[in-house]
Amino acid sequence: MPPRAGEARVSASGASGPGPEASGGSPPEPSGGPDSSGGPDSSGGPDASSAAPDASDARPPADEERIGGAVLARLGGVLDPEIRRPVTELGMIGGVEVDGDRVRVALKLTIVGCPAADAIEREVRAAAAGVPGVTAVDVAVSVMSPAERDALVRRVRGGRDRAPRFGPDSLTKVVAVTSGKGGVGKSTVAANLAVALAARGLRVGLVDADVFGFSIPGILGMSGARPTRVGELMLPPVAHGVKVISIGMFLERTGAGEPVRAVSWRGPMLHRTIEQFLSDVHFGDLDVLLLDLPPGTGDVAISVGQLLPHADVLVVTTPQAAAAEVAERSAAVARQTGQTVLGVIETMAGATLPDGTRFEPFGAGGGAALAARLGVPLLASVPLSTALREGGDAGSPVVLSHPTDPAAVALAAVADALATRQRGLPGRPLPVRTR
């Protein structure tokens, strides 16, 4: 019988040596039979001593059961690096067998070519080897059957149907980053906020919802990363402690050295993409989910408003009056769908040059003026920064690579404000059932 989910079969194959029944022989003669009367076969002669092992060399069955249980308990501390759940809970341990001081663990990977296979096998081996009394560990690796994978998906989803998560009852704080115009640094802001929040110990996910102009993978240094598919689930890759999904992870290059293929989709396809990111991507339990929206008030902004009407919104603009005016429209659409505008982040603000003069190529005051019109605070004025730009090109966010840079300091202050605004329990139903 196959083991139940989260349970391994513990067998003690060498508990008392190979008795007659185990080796296919006949049952022993009853006491007092001809072979037990002191004849040649029972007197300790050569035949008897070579047929039966010394009982002192065999580990008692109780000890082997204890070791098997201890190994299984240790395996409960091994997490799948993508799903972040114990391998025992996910049904990835097919059995544990103990033979004296040797242990054999049956490990079932989720898919063929699992990218975390080596890491999981190494941790399983180390966990079993750490049990007192174990001197040798054999890990037999196989792959789950389709039925076992389906069971894993149901277990991970907690029995929920396939539907967008992070709804009004979720404890995850959802923050969408939007702008009116493109090229104002919106994606750079979203990426750095996500990384800064993760550095503060929060569990963070980031959805690159800018389907046409995706840039999050490059900014986070994960170009070429791909999600792992397990049945209907997609396990997002992780960068700088942030779980990330982007349409750019699914597109191939047209040729060696060529750019990734462009996306040209109409509204229904865009809506389906965002819906799938929110339902099929397994982010696990998150404290904060950030979405990098495309600029403007198009299909994706409307879809996110429909799917996540409770989300908070950060509006990004440059100091230029024209950019701030267009950004105001994005805030208006967010409010029309029921979302809450938290504040304004001004990018490309003036910087102080080494000689002390101010350099303001995009003007000044646009962010503050927009915040005043919206009735929200100006959360940060992020100055022009070479380190910020270089970090985005190199896949090394400035909040980590140059934390004292003025741009990093400004973005870190916004992350601190978001970290203190976690969603609470009041007003939301809890999944408690009465008998």
C-alpha atoms as one frame of an Amber mdcrd trajectory, in Angstrom:
protein
   0.000   0.000   0.000   1.485   3.387  -0.889   2.144   5.756   2.023  -0.368
   8.459   2.766   0.574  12.081   2.151   3.134  13.209   4.680   3.718   9.671
   5.954   6.626   7.410   5.153   6.699   3.655   5.458   9.310   2.549   7.999
  10.471  -1.057   7.606  13.114  -2.975   9.547  14.299  -5.430   6.968  17.218
  -6.703   9.001  15.646  -6.797  12.436  16.343 -10.410  13.304  18.243 -11.914
  10.396  16.891 -14.072   7.556  14.606 -16.586   9.280  13.213 -19.655   7.473
  10.034 -17.956   6.315  11.887 -14.950   4.946  14.177 -17.172   2.909  11.394
 -19.335   1.496  12.029 -22.381   3.779   9.548 -24.440   5.784   8.270 -23.460
   9.221  10.415 -24.742  12.104   9.667 -28.078  13.672   7.665 -27.899  16.926
   9.545 -28.121  20.190  10.548 -31.651  21.058  10.841 -32.758  17.414  13.645
 -34.953  16.198  15.909 -31.988  15.318  15.633 -30.524  18.827  16.641 -33.645
  20.786  20.326 -32.978  20.816  21.088 -34.610  17.464  23.838 -33.525  15.156
  21.841 -30.647  13.596  21.251 -28.898  16.922  24.534 -29.531  18.715  26.324
 -26.412  17.466  28.146 -28.235  14.669  29.405 -26.553  11.530  26.099 -26.674
   9.691  24.165 -24.862  12.414  26.718 -22.155  13.056  27.019 -21.212   9.386
  23.261 -21.099   8.743  22.190 -18.706  11.519  23.754 -15.325  12.241  24.803
 -14.374  15.715  21.834 -12.650  17.325  24.173 -10.177  18.992  25.125  -8.789
  15.562  21.539  -7.872  14.594  19.921  -4.632  15.759  16.680  -5.313  17.696
  13.507  -4.437  15.746  12.574  -1.788  18.313  15.845   0.054  17.662  15.298
   0.015  13.925  11.773   1.329  14.330  13.098   4.078  16.584  15.753   5.023
  14.040  13.187   4.987  11.228  10.916   7.303  13.189  13.829   9.609  13.988
  14.824   9.758  10.320  11.271  10.606   9.313  11.155  13.345  11.939  14.410
  14.810  10.632  13.083  14.729   7.068  10.168  16.852   8.255  12.673  19.677
   8.547  13.700  19.477   4.870  11.805  22.053   2.804  11.189  21.994  -0.913
  13.106  25.150  -1.924  10.408  26.246  -4.380   7.194  25.350  -2.558   8.702
  26.066   0.886   6.882  23.200   2.551   8.317  20.055   4.225   8.991  17.205
   1.804   7.135  14.855   4.153   4.045  17.056   4.013   4.168  17.167   0.214
   4.243  13.388  -0.185   7.788  13.446  -1.545   9.038  10.724   0.819   7.934
   7.338  -0.471   9.363   5.341   2.424  12.180   4.911   4.938  13.790   1.507
   5.401  16.295   0.653   8.106  18.685  -2.273   7.942  20.955  -2.244  10.938
  22.878   1.017  10.780  21.998   1.622   7.107  19.028   3.736   5.993  17.352
   3.859   2.613  15.098   6.834   1.794  12.765   6.812  -1.221  12.606  10.397
  -2.528   9.970  11.367  -5.101  10.661  14.548  -7.062   7.766  16.567  -8.415
   8.848  16.538 -12.065  11.508  15.154 -14.364  14.438  17.545 -14.465  13.412
  19.273 -11.234  15.803  22.242 -10.925  16.072  21.741  -7.173  16.732  17.993
  -7.376  20.363  18.088  -6.250  19.647  20.425  -3.353  16.701  18.357  -2.116
  18.633  15.075  -2.356  21.599  16.602  -0.539  19.426  17.888   2.315  17.537
  14.590   2.594  20.803  12.672   2.805  22.207  15.050   5.405  19.056  14.891
   7.526  19.030  11.084   7.579  22.765  10.894   8.250  22.351  13.156  11.266
  20.308  10.583  13.189  22.379   8.834  15.914  23.104   5.230  14.982  23.002
   5.803  11.210  26.321   5.244   9.437  25.198   4.954   5.796  22.380   6.550
   3.815  21.071   5.567   0.394  18.631   7.955  -1.343  16.609   6.333  -4.116
  15.328   9.139  -6.372  12.245   8.759  -8.554   9.530  11.033  -9.955   5.934
  11.424  -8.824   3.171   9.876 -10.856   0.537  12.193 -12.366  -1.886  11.180
  -9.604   0.693  11.999  -6.930   1.375  15.370  -8.544  -2.345  16.138  -8.624
  -2.550  15.270  -4.932   0.375  17.607  -4.225  -1.308  20.460  -6.091  -4.531
  19.954  -4.110  -2.542  19.866  -0.878  -0.636  23.044  -1.700  -3.836  24.862
  -2.635  -5.406  23.765   0.618  -8.401  22.297  -1.181  -9.270  25.626  -2.805
 -10.512  25.744  -6.359  -8.358  27.272  -9.045  -9.122  30.978  -8.669  -7.226
  34.240  -8.158  -5.823  34.557  -4.661  -5.117  37.650  -2.562  -8.785  38.592
  -2.314 -10.332  40.877   0.298 -10.095  38.170   2.980  -6.376  37.601   2.414
  -3.873  38.798   5.008  -1.445  39.660   2.194  -1.044  43.377   1.600  -1.363
  44.060  -2.137   0.361  47.157  -3.534   0.190  48.154  -7.214   2.801  50.544
  -8.599   1.488  52.664 -11.470   2.350  55.739 -13.511   0.821  57.847 -16.233
   3.712  57.752 -18.674   6.372  55.178 -19.438  10.051  55.690 -18.760   9.615
  57.399 -15.387  11.328  54.657 -13.354   8.190  52.861 -12.205   9.628  49.344
 -12.592  12.850  50.390 -10.871  10.784  51.652  -7.944   8.719  48.438  -7.781
  11.786  46.181  -7.912  13.705  48.113  -5.262  10.703  48.282  -2.931  10.219
  44.514  -3.216  13.872  43.817  -2.456  13.931  46.299   0.429  10.838  44.726
   1.995  12.339  41.236   1.676  15.537  42.504   3.311  13.387  43.538   6.280
  12.305  39.938   6.772   8.957  40.081   4.993   7.714  37.419   2.582   7.384
  39.271  -0.702   6.046  38.469  -4.156   6.337  40.626  -7.270   4.117  40.356
 -10.357   5.480  42.017 -13.477   2.101  43.023 -14.904   3.688  45.304 -17.500
   3.125  42.672 -20.181   4.242  44.771 -23.134   7.168  46.488 -21.414   8.349
  43.841 -18.958  11.680  44.714 -17.360  11.579  43.275 -13.832  13.681  40.147
 -14.634  16.529  42.285 -15.951  16.403  44.764 -13.066  16.586  41.903 -10.552
  19.351  40.039 -12.401  17.239  37.019 -13.314  17.139  37.178 -17.091  16.730
  33.629 -18.356  14.999  32.437 -15.174  11.979  30.204 -15.713   9.167  29.145
 -13.384   8.876  25.447 -12.574   5.585  23.859 -13.597   4.072  21.176 -11.348
   0.722  20.093 -12.724  -1.420  23.218 -12.814   0.908  25.135 -10.485   3.762
  27.410 -11.459   6.536  27.863  -8.908   8.098  31.321  -9.365  11.869  31.831
  -9.366  13.353  33.828  -6.505  15.784  36.751  -6.648  17.084  38.700  -3.639
  14.484  36.947  -1.478  11.565  37.978  -3.730   9.335  35.524  -5.605   8.895
  36.907  -9.115   6.716  36.168 -12.132   6.874  37.946 -15.494   5.684  37.268
 -19.021   9.315  37.696 -20.037  10.053  34.350 -18.365   7.946  32.557 -20.967
   9.318  34.155 -24.136  12.212  32.872 -26.205  14.773  34.905 -28.083  14.425
  35.023 -31.860  18.071  33.985 -32.218  21.478  34.078 -30.584  22.187  37.616
 -29.449  18.710  38.721 -30.509  16.131  40.374 -28.214  13.253  38.470 -26.636
  10.161  38.283 -28.821   7.666  41.120 -28.419   4.163  40.632 -27.010   1.227
  42.046 -28.971  -2.046  40.995 -27.351  -5.544  42.360 -27.116  -7.490  42.926
 -23.913  -8.855  39.394 -23.269  -5.384  37.862 -23.515  -3.972  40.471 -21.158
  -6.730  39.847 -18.631  -6.190  36.088 -18.848  -2.455  36.534 -18.245  -2.941
  38.591 -15.087  -5.638  36.208 -13.865  -3.328  33.236 -14.392  -0.472  34.949
 -12.562  -2.763  35.438  -9.575  -4.290  31.941  -9.599  -1.719  29.481 -10.973
   1.523  30.914  -9.568   2.204  29.500  -6.113   3.626  32.355  -4.069   2.852
  30.665  -0.769   1.948  32.807   2.230   3.055  36.368   1.516   3.175  39.460
   3.677   3.281  41.774   0.654   2.465  41.292  -3.032   3.669  44.069  -5.339
   2.448  44.530  -8.907   4.366  46.535 -11.488   1.547  47.843 -13.692   1.982
  49.156 -17.219   1.800  52.938 -17.539  -1.522  54.535 -18.287  -5.145  53.512
 -17.888  -5.424  50.556 -20.264  -6.655  46.981 -20.089  -4.236  45.703 -17.437
  -5.035  48.541 -15.026  -8.751  47.767 -15.420  -8.184  44.005 -14.998  -6.142
  44.514 -11.825  -8.865  46.808 -10.535 -11.447  44.075 -11.134  -9.347  41.219
  -9.728  -7.837  43.151  -6.798 -10.238  46.004  -5.952  -8.878  46.174  -2.396
  -5.278  46.847  -3.499  -3.346  49.928  -2.473  -1.711  52.010  -5.205   1.529
  53.971  -5.406   1.666  56.585  -8.174   5.071  57.293  -9.744   5.844  60.504
 -11.617   8.774  62.708 -12.504   8.880  66.356 -11.341   7.779  67.466 -14.819
   4.285  68.965 -14.820   3.231  67.076 -17.964   4.154  63.706 -16.430   2.382
  64.537 -13.165  -0.793  65.496 -15.015  -0.930  62.151 -16.851  -0.138  60.231
 -13.640  -3.187  61.813 -12.028  -5.387  59.958 -14.519  -3.917  56.618 -13.445
  -4.777  57.450  -9.846  -8.315  58.359 -10.899  -8.842  54.980 -12.581  -7.531
  53.178  -9.495 -10.034  54.996  -7.303 -12.870  54.256  -9.710 -12.252  50.520
  -9.240 -12.234  50.859  -5.439  -8.476  50.834  -4.899  -6.793  53.132  -2.392
  -4.054  55.558  -3.462  -1.422  55.478  -0.714   0.789  58.235  -1.994   3.069
  59.614  -4.694   6.707  58.742  -5.391   8.639  61.316  -7.394  11.534  59.988
  -9.449  14.325  61.726 -11.358  14.215  64.570  -8.863  16.999  67.114  -8.731
  20.401  65.988  -7.502  23.174  67.930  -5.816  26.390  67.920  -7.835  29.860
  67.643  -6.265  30.314  71.426  -6.517  27.129  71.989  -4.540  24.904  73.136
  -7.375  21.480  71.610  -8.047  20.860  69.675 -11.267  17.140  69.567 -12.140
  16.723  68.568 -15.807  13.059  67.569 -15.269  12.104  70.573 -13.173  10.900
  70.530  -9.594   7.685  70.268  -7.622   5.636  67.993  -9.877   5.418  65.197
  -7.337   4.359  67.470  -4.484   1.758  69.168  -6.693   0.295  65.816  -7.752
   0.161  64.589  -4.145  -1.679  67.759  -3.137  -4.257  67.358  -5.900  -4.845
  63.715  -4.920  -4.934  64.504  -1.201  -2.211  61.970  -0.376   1.360  62.303
   0.926   4.480  62.623  -1.197   6.177  59.471   0.083   9.578  60.058  -1.503
  11.476  62.256  -3.900  14.069  59.977  -5.477  16.966  61.967  -6.921  18.801
  61.218 -10.144  21.437  58.618  -9.327  24.126  56.890 -11.335  24.167  54.034
  -8.830  20.408  53.544  -9.269  20.745  53.333 -13.036  23.816  51.086 -12.952
  22.172  48.763 -10.437  19.163  48.335 -12.711  21.370  47.528 -15.687  23.470
  45.050 -13.691  20.578  43.322 -11.922  21.787  44.594  -8.548  19.111  46.802
  -6.906  20.560  49.965  -5.400  18.928  49.377  -2.001  21.276  46.402  -1.619
  24.327  47.396  -3.665  24.575  51.046  -2.488  22.284  51.430   0.532  23.717
  54.858   1.448  23.102  56.353  -1.994  20.472  59.143  -1.729  18.150  57.282
  -4.113  18.446  54.095  -2.041  17.761  56.011   1.169  14.602  57.536  -0.316
  13.295  54.172  -1.529  14.161  52.492   1.776  12.030  55.062   3.581   9.023
  54.076   1.447   9.713  50.397   2.211   9.755  51.203   5.939   6.374  52.902
   5.599   4.900  49.936   3.732   6.349  47.439   6.224   4.414  49.079   9.059
   1.105  48.965   7.171   0.453  45.238   7.228  -3.113  44.036   6.881  -4.795
  43.002  10.112  -7.592  40.601  11.064 -10.383  43.034  12.041 -13.285  42.981
   9.646 -12.283  39.769   7.844 -13.882  36.354   8.366 -11.647  33.590   9.629
 -11.768  29.997   8.265 -13.245  28.544  11.475 -15.903  25.869  11.278 -18.140
  24.838  14.175 -19.398  21.327  14.709
